[in-house]
Amino acid sequence: MAEDRAVLREKRLKRQMARTEKYFDYTLLFIVIFLVCFGLVMIYSTSWYSAAKDGDALYYLKRQGMFAGLGFVAIFIITRFDYHFWTRFAFFAYIIVIIMQVLVLIPGIGIAVNGSRRWLGKQGVITFQPSEIAKLVLILFLAFIASKSVNELKMFWGIVKTMALAMPIIILVVINNLSTAIVLVGITFIIVFVASNKYKPFAAMVIVVGVFGVVGLMAASYRMTRIDAWLNVDTHPQAYQTRQALYAIGSGGLFGKGLGNSIQKLEYIPEAHNDMIFSIICEELGLFGAIAVILLFVLLLWRCMVIANNAPDLFGALLVVGVMAQIGIQVLINVAVATNSMPNTGIPLPFISYGGTSVTFLLCEIGLVLAVSKQIKFKQDVNVK
């Protein structure tokens, strides 16, 4: 009998230990790995023709693979640390990003490509977009600030003050990059909204942002030209890229022409491996492939939501919410632009579009999400599986 009681006590102890084991969201990790690998396949399929004319058909694939590899190394490193560890760098990173955005605007330092000055580095060697780094830094910084000022966020001026902290970055980005500024505004709005329990102030802010958005559009003639091209896509000369993207989507049909068999990628769609890669997915893999990709993103956002709901503290939850906001907004805008549901603007499809800075720092953000998931205990997690 004593032995039986000892066995039962040992089993009960093991069950208690099992309930306190930490969680790790392998489902999220596998989804991200699949999306990145799928992106590499589509980048090669989309870019080999134009890259071969410059002497190396694998050029874009190799560069994207290098940056993706760097991003996965970053995931490994970031998940080794408690996610609270990174808060000590939040303010410093915030200042550095502001400095980099100022440098982008200085002729001779900032690098202009296709008329847009958005890059730093040495052209032809290595360049990067500080605005992509700004997304990660803003998520980390705002999540930390909002988690420390919950009581202030119950008042209107507390909400305004917290949102104002994001304004230096947003204002510097919007000068040359309206599309990324929209994403930054969305990240700011959603993080503060989740941290606050008020609704009326945000309704007022939506109206104010809408008014400033209209003023911003009218202040730049090229932005009004994009709206005119969106409304007259069949005839407007500036709507050529969107028109070709729609041809690609329409010609794909239900199951597509087959991987590698796109016609529009043969330089009909300029730089199709960048922001218009979704249209090539539709052409080669059809409606079925497009829906499958969108469902993968929905699944990714769902896993992030599960982690946010079970995060050990508000800071962890807001970190994950910020990453969700960025990915969700970018997917929505990218697909809307490719299908002409909104005016053309340059937003990459997360993990799939070509862009070294984008994929590297997106993977860093996923590393933070996975670091939060590691702090979830099975005993407190009732909705993980």
N, C-alpha and C positions, 0 to 999 in steps of 0.2 A: 504493500500500500504506500509506504514511504517513497519507494522508487517511482510508483505511478504519479504521486504528487509532484515529485521532482521533475519528471518528464513533462507533466502538464505545465508546471511553472516555467520550464525552459521554452516550451512552445509559445506560451503567452508572452514571454520576454522577446522572443524572435518576432512575434506579430507586432509588438509595440515598436521594435526597432525598424521593422519594415514600413510601419506607418509614418515614421519620421524621416525616412530616406528622402533625399532631395530629388527633384524632378529635372529632367532635361528634355526639351521638346525636339526629339529627333524628326518628327513629322515635318516641322517647320524647316529644319535643316535640309532634309531630303527634297522638299519642294524648291527651296532656293537653289540647291545644287542642280536640280533638273532644269530650272529656268535659265540658269547661267549656261549650262551645257547646250540647251536648246538655242540660246542666244548665239553661242559660238557657231553652231551649225548654220543658223540663218544668216549670220554676218558673213560667213564664207560663201554661202550660196548667193547672197545679195551683192557681194563686193568683188568676187574673183575676176569678173570681166573687166571692170574699170581698173582694178589693181594690176591685172596682167599687162595692161597697156603701159604701165609704169615699170614693168620688169619683174614684179613679184606678186603672183596671184594670191599668196598667203599673207601678204603684208598686214592687212587689217585683222585677220584671224590671229596671227602671232602676237600682235600688240594687245589685242583684247584679252587673249589667253594669259599674257604676262600680267596684266593688271588684275584679272580675275584671280590668278594665283596669289598675287599680293594681297588681295582682299580676303581670301580664305586663310592665309597666314594671319591676317589681322583678326579674323574671327577666333582662331585658336588662341591668340594672345589675349584678346579682350575677355574671353570667357574664362581665362585662368584667374581673373581678379573679381572680387566683389564689385558690383556695378557702382556702389557708392564711392569707390576709389577714384573714379574719373571726375567726381565733382570738384576735386581740388584743382583741376585744370580748366574748369568751365569759364571762369572770368578771364583768365589769361588767353584762352583760345578765342574768346569773344573779342578781345582787343586786337589780337593778331589778325582775325578775319576782317575787322574793320580797316586795319592798316593795308591788308592785301587788296581790299576793294578800292581803297583810295589809289593805290599804286596802279591798278588796272586802268584808271581814268587818265593817267599821266602819259601823254604821247612820248614814245621812245622807251617806255617801260612796259605799259600794257600792249599786248599784241592784238591787232585787228585782223579778223578773218571774215571775208565776205561782207566787209563794211561794219562789222560789230566788234567792238573792243571789249573782250571778255576773258582774255587769257594772260597768264604770266608764264615766264620761262624763257627758253631759247628756241625760236622757231626753227623747225627742221631737226631739232634734237629731242627736246621734251617740253611740252607745254601742259598746263593744267588750268582748270577753271576754279577760281576761289569761290564762286557762287555755289558750286557743288559741295565744297567744304563747309560753306556757310549753313547749309541745311542741317548737317550733323551737329554743328556747334550750336545753332539756334535751338535745336531740340534739347540738347543736353543743358544748355544755359537756362532756358525757360522752364523746363521740367524742374530743375533745382530751385529756381526762384519761386515758382508757383507753389511748390510743395512746402516751402518755408513761410509762405504768406497767405495761408488759407483763410485766415480771419479777415485779412484786408480784402481778399477777393469776394467777400460777401457785400462789399460796398462799391458803389459805382466808380469812385475815384481810385480805389485800389485796383480795379480792373483796368482802368485807363493807364495808371502808372505802370502796371506790369506789361501791358501791351506796348507802352511807349519805349520800353527797354529794347524791343525788337526793331524800332524805327530806324536807328542809325544804319543797320545792315540793310534793311529793306529799301531805304531811300537811295543808298549807294548802288544797290543792285538794279533798281528800277530805271536808272539813267540809261543803261545800255541793254538791259535784259528784263523786259516786262514779264515774260513768261515765267522765269524763275522767281521774280518778285511775287507773282500771284501764288506760287507754291508756298513761299515763305509767309505770306499773309495768311494762307489757309492753315499752315502749321501753327502759327501764333494764335489764331482765332480758336482752333479746336483744343489746343492744350489749355488755354485760359478758360475756355467754356467748360471743359471737363472738371477743372480744378475749382470752379465757382459753382454756386447753387442758385445763381440768378439768371433770368432769361431776358427780361426787358432791356437791360443795357446792351445785350448783344444784338437785339433786334434794331435798336437805334444805331449801333455801329455798322450793321450791314447796310443801312441806308446811307450813312456817311461815307463808307468805303465805296459804295456804288456811285455816289456823286463824284468823289475824287477820281474814280475809275473813268467815268465819262469825260471829266475834264482832262485827264491824262491822255485819253485817246484823241481828243480834239486838239490837244497841244502839239501832237506829232503827226505830220501829214502822212508819213508812211504807214502809221497805224490805221488811219482812216482809209488809206488805199487798200489795206488788207481786208477791212470790213466790206468795202465796195467789191473787192474780188470775191469775197465769200458770198455776197448776194447775187453776183453775176458770174458764177463759176464757169458757165458755158462759153462766155465771150470775152471775159476780162483777160488781158495779156498777163497780169500778175498772178492769175489763177492756174497757170500752166502746171505747176507741180501737183496741186490738188486735183486737177482734171485728170492727170495721168494716174494718180493714186486711185481715183474712182474707176478708171478703166481697168486697173489691175484687180480691184476688189470685185467688180462686176464680171470679169472674165474668168475668175476662179471657180465660180459655180458652187456646187455643194461640196465636192471633194477635191477641187483644185486640179491644176495641171501636172502636179507631181513635184517633189522636192528637186530644185535645181532647174526647173523648166520655165521659170518666169521670163516673159518677154519684156515687161516694163523695166526690169532692172538693167537692161542693156542701154543704160544712160538716158532712157526716156524720163525716168524719175531721177532728178539730180540727187546724188549722194543718198541713195535709197537705204543704205545700211545704217543711216542715222535715224532721224525722227520719223521717217515714213516706212520703217521696216514692217509695220503692221499690215500695210497694204500688200507687201510681197508675201507675207504669211498667208493672207487671204487668197492671193493669186495661186500660190503653189500648193497650199493645203486646203483651200476652200473654206466654206462656212464652217464645216466641221472642225478644222484646225483652229480657226479664229475663236470659236466658242470654247474649245478645249483650253486655249491659252487664257482666255478671260476667266474660266472656271478655276484654273490654277491660281490666278491672282485672288479670286474670291476665297479659295481655300487658305491661301497664305494669310489674308486679312483676318479670316476666322480664327486661325491659330494664334495670331497676335492678340485678338480680342480675348481669347481664353486666357492667355498669359496675363494680359492687363487686368482682367477680372480677378485673378488669383494672386496678383503681385503682393509681396509682403508689406509694401508701404505705398504711399501716394507717389513718391518720387519714381519708383519703379513703374507704376501704372502709367504715369504721365510720359515717361521715356517711351514706352511701347506705343502709347496713343500718338505721340509725335511721329514715330516711324510709320504707323498705320496711315496717318494723315498724309504724309509725303507720298507714300507708294500709291495710295488710293487716288489722290488728286492727279498724280502724274499719269496713271493708267487711264483715268477718265478723260483728261485733256488730250492725251496722245491718240486715243481711239476716236474721240470726237473730231479732232483735226483731220485724221486720215479719212473719216467718213463724211467730211464737210459738215458736221453738225455744229461747228463753231469756226470762227476765223482762224486762219493759219498762224500758228505760233510754235516756236521751237522747244518742245518738251520731249525728252527721250522716253522710250518705253522701258521701265525699270528692268534691269538685268539682261535685257535683250538687245536694245539699241547699242550701236557702237559708241564708245566713250570711256576712256580709261579712268578719268577722275570720277565719273558717275558710278561705274560699277564698283570701284574700290571703296568709295565711301558709303555706298549703299550696303555693301557687305560688312563694313564697320558697324553700321546701324543694326544690321541683323545680329552681329556679335553682341551688341548691347542688349537686344531683346532676349537672346539666348542666355546671357548672363543673368538677366532678371528671372528667366524660367528656372535657372539652377537654384535660385533661392526659395522656390516654392516647395513646401513640404507636403508629402502625401497626406499627412494627417489633417492639413488645413485645406487641401485641394479636393473639392468634391465634384468638380466639373472638368477635370483635365482630360479624361478619356472619353 
